[in-house]
Amino acid sequence: MREPTGDPAVDGVVELLDDVDDCDIDEQPAIFDEVHRRLSDVLRVGEPAQAGGDED
């Protein structure tokens, strides 16, 4: 169980990492890339972009 960060947007993104150990090693880079993209979105606009969303 992870400690909450205090930011619901960040907590929602970090939850994507909860099951990464259960994924095939080949799938993990895509998960890490998605988490990185969403956390970058949080920093930029205050909330993560939807999965599969277009970036401006």
C-alpha positions in Angstrom: 0.0 0.0 0.0 1.4 3.4 -1.0 1.3 6.4 1.2 -0.9 9.1 -0.4 0.9 12.1 -1.9 -1.8 14.5 -0.9 -2.5 15.2 -4.5 -5.4 13.1 -5.9 -4.2 13.6 -9.5 -0.8 12.3 -8.6 -2.2 9.4 -6.5 -4.4 8.3 -9.4 -1.4 8.1 -11.8 0.8 6.4 -9.3 -1.8 3.7 -8.9 -0.9 2.5 -12.4 2.4 1.2 -10.8 0.6 -1.1 -8.4 0.4 -4.0 -10.8 3.6 -3.4 -12.8 5.3 -6.4 -11.1 2.6 -8.7 -12.4 3.1 -7.6 -16.0 5.5 -9.2 -18.5 8.9 -7.4 -18.6 8.1 -6.4 -22.2 5.0 -4.5 -21.1 6.6 -2.5 -18.3 8.3 0.2 -20.4 4.9 1.2 -21.8 3.5 1.5 -18.3 6.4 3.6 -17.1 6.1 5.8 -20.2 2.4 6.3 -19.5 3.1 7.2 -15.8 5.8 9.6 -16.9 3.5 11.3 -19.4 0.6 11.6 -17.0 2.8 13.0 -14.2 4.2 15.5 -16.6 0.7 16.5 -17.5 -0.1 17.0 -13.8 2.9 19.3 -13.5 1.9 21.2 -16.6 -1.9 21.6 -16.2 -2.8 20.3 -12.7 -4.5 17.1 -13.8 -3.5 14.0 -15.8 -4.5 13.6 -19.4 -6.8 10.8 -20.2 -5.2 7.6 -21.5 -4.9 7.7 -25.2 -5.6 11.4 -25.3 -4.0 13.6 -27.9 -1.3 15.9 -26.7 -1.3 19.5 -27.9 
